[in-house]
Amino acid sequence: MKKLLLLLSCLLLTMGMMAGCGGDDKQPADTNTGEATGWDYIADKGELIVGLDDTFAPMGFRDEENNLVGFDIDLANAVGEQLGITVTFRPIDWDAKDMELSSKTIDCIWNGMSATPARIEAYTLTKKYLNNKIVIMTLDENLKVAAAEDLAGVTLGTQADSSALEAMQASDVWETIKDNVTEFPTYDEALLAMQGGRVQAIVVDQVLGEYKNANMGGEMKVCDFDFGDDFYAIGCRKGETDVADKINEAIQTLIDNGTAAEISEKWFGTNIVILEDY
């Protein structure tokens, strides 16, 4: 009986040791299941997927033949060439851009996106690459907005979740004008509302407003009062500083070799490309 008990004890001990060894063998596999992140993720697939609103001229929009064109399109493609990767553009619902980025449907938001305090907190942003202003434009020759107080009672239209809306909300005048502000899904719809008399003016990025105005024969006028400078940056996933750094380095190269100036001259008639820290 003692020999039998001893044999059983040895057998159980051996099985326990084998189980322990088996557990150790599996551990490395469990710790190596993480997906690549940051620039490694981009480099591994050889593609940078850019999320954009494809109605935001002249940054990224559709031409008459439905081709995707614009300043940001040209600049992003030039950056891709510098980095040796393919740039793929994916139109998105601008309101859903945070979800698109976090779910890796896109790799960055590159479409004249303003570097607001909220976005500096929410994303890892590149350096500022373009200066812009948030302006008020109108078709009404009799509408005079020279100071904030002149906005009292003026009906305004803008794009939902836009930098223009954020600039208004951050201003001292917001509480007095918010009931007169209508949000539209796109700037085009805000412009149509103004043309139809539903709002008196639109609040818009200057680069977009001036482009639209040029195509309208200069019908709109820019009011004297504006909501301040509006620097553009590219939004990468929070913590992915290496992706932002790679884009910054490529843009700096394009500035140094004159390519950035050529792209800017093509779309704006002047060189307004910058690369500055906050």
C-alpha positions, -999 to 999 in steps of 0.1 A, spaced: 0 0 0 28 24 9 45 16 -24 12 24 -42 8 57 -24 44 66 -31 39 58 -68 7 79 -70 24 108 -53 53 107 -78 28 106 -106 9 136 -94 41 156 -88 53 148 -123 19 159 -138 20 191 -118 55 199 -131 45 192 -167 15 215 -163 37 242 -148 61 239 -178 32 241 -202 20 273 -186 55 289 -190 56 279 -226 24 297 -234 32 330 -216 54 346 -244 26 340 -270 1 358 -247 24 388 -244 32 391 -281 -3 395 -294 -3 433 -294 -8 452 -327 18 476 -339 11 512 -331 24 546 -341 47 549 -371 55 512 -370 18 506 -377 19 530 -407 52 517 -420 41 480 -417 11 485 -440 29 511 -462 -1 534 -462 -13 565 -444 -51 568 -444 -62 604 -443 -97 613 -430 -113 644 -445 -144 663 -452 -145 663 -490 -166 694 -493 -140 718 -477 -126 738 -506 -99 746 -512 -84 722 -487 -100 690 -499 -130 688 -522 -145 673 -554 -139 690 -588 -164 690 -617 -153 654 -626 -157 642 -590 -119 640 -585 -106 647 -550 -85 679 -552 -72 707 -530 -43 722 -511 -43 695 -484 -46 667 -510 -15 680 -528 5 686 -496 -4 651 -482 6 634 -514 39 652 -514 45 642 -478 37 606 -487 64 607 -515 89 621 -490 81 593 -465 79 565 -491 43 555 -483 10 556 -501 -15 582 -490 -52 571 -492 -79 597 -487 -111 586 -469 -141 610 -468 -157 609 -433 -186 624 -414 -168 653 -397 -189 648 -366 -176 612 -363 -139 620 -369 -129 610 -333 -144 576 -336 -129 571 -371 -95 579 -357 -96 558 -325 -110 528 -344 -81 530 -370 -105 535 -399 -82 565 -406 -47 573 -394 -49 610 -392 -73 640 -397 -59 662 -424 -83 687 -438 -78 723 -426 -84 713 -390 -79 741 -365 -55 735 -336 -80 744 -309 -72 739 -272 -97 710 -271 -80 693 -301 -45 698 -286 -58 678 -256 -77 652 -276 -51 644 -303 -14 644 -309 -11 673 -333 16 682 -358 31 716 -357 10 744 -372 13 743 -409 -10 770 -421 -24 803 -408 -61 811 -413 -88 833 -396 -124 828 -387 -143 855 -405 -179 866 -410 -190 869 -446 -223 882 -459 -243 890 -490 -260 919 -473 -243 952 -483 -261 969 -455 -249 946 -427 -221 962 -408 -202 942 -382 -172 962 -371 -172 951 -335 -186 922 -313 -216 943 -302 -227 947 -338 -236 910 -339 -266 914 -316 -296 902 -335 -277 890 -365 -286 855 -377 -255 834 -384 -248 801 -401 -218 778 -397 -208 741 -400 -215 718 -371 -185 707 -350 -163 732 -370 -135 754 -359 -157 784 -367 -183 772 -342 -156 765 -316 -142 800 -321 -176 815 -315 -183 794 -285 -149 804 -270 -155 841 -276 -168 866 -250 -198 873 -272 -211 837 -274 -238 841 -247 -254 870 -266 -253 854 -301 -258 817 -295 -296 818 -300 -290 833 -334 -265 807 -346 -277 778 -368 -255 748 -374 -255 730 -408 -239 697 -417 -217 714 -442 -205 749 -451 -222 745 -485 -255 742 -468 -248 772 -446 -240 792 -477 -272 781 -494 -291 791 -463 -276 826 -466 -284 828 -503 -319 818 -494 -323 845 -467 -325 821 -438 -294 835 -422 -278 869 -427 -242 859 -426 -219 828 -423 -190 823 -400 -163 804 -418 -126 797 -423 -112 825 -443 -94 802 -468 -127 785 -476 -148 817 -476 -124 835 -500 -123 805 -523 -162 802 -524 -164 840 -529 -140 839 -559 -162 813 -575 -193 835 -568 -178 865 -585 -170 883 -553 -206 887 -542 -198 882 -505 -180 908 -483 -158 901 -453 -169 919 -422 -144 940 -402 -149 920 -370 -135 884 -370 -130 857 -344 -92 856 -346 -64 836 -360 -70 799 -367 -39 778 -372 -43 745 -390 -26 712 -378 -29 675 -386 -45 653 -360 -29 620 -351 -40 595 -325 -32 606 -289 3 595 -279 15 588 -315 41 615 -314 63 596 -338 36 598 -366 33 636 -360 71 639 -360 74 621 -393 48 644 -410 65 675 -395 99 664 -409 84 658 -443 67 692 -444 99 709 -434 117 692 -463 90 704 -486 94 739 -473 131 738 -477 130 725 -513 103 749 -524 76 723 -530 53 736 -502 55 772 -516 45 759 -551 15 741 -537 4 772 -517 8 795 -547 -13 771 -568 -43 773 -544 -39 806 -526 -19 828 -549 7 833 -522 29 813 -498 11 809 -465 27 776 -454 44 777 -420 58 751 -396 56 765 -360 53 752 -325 24 762 -303 
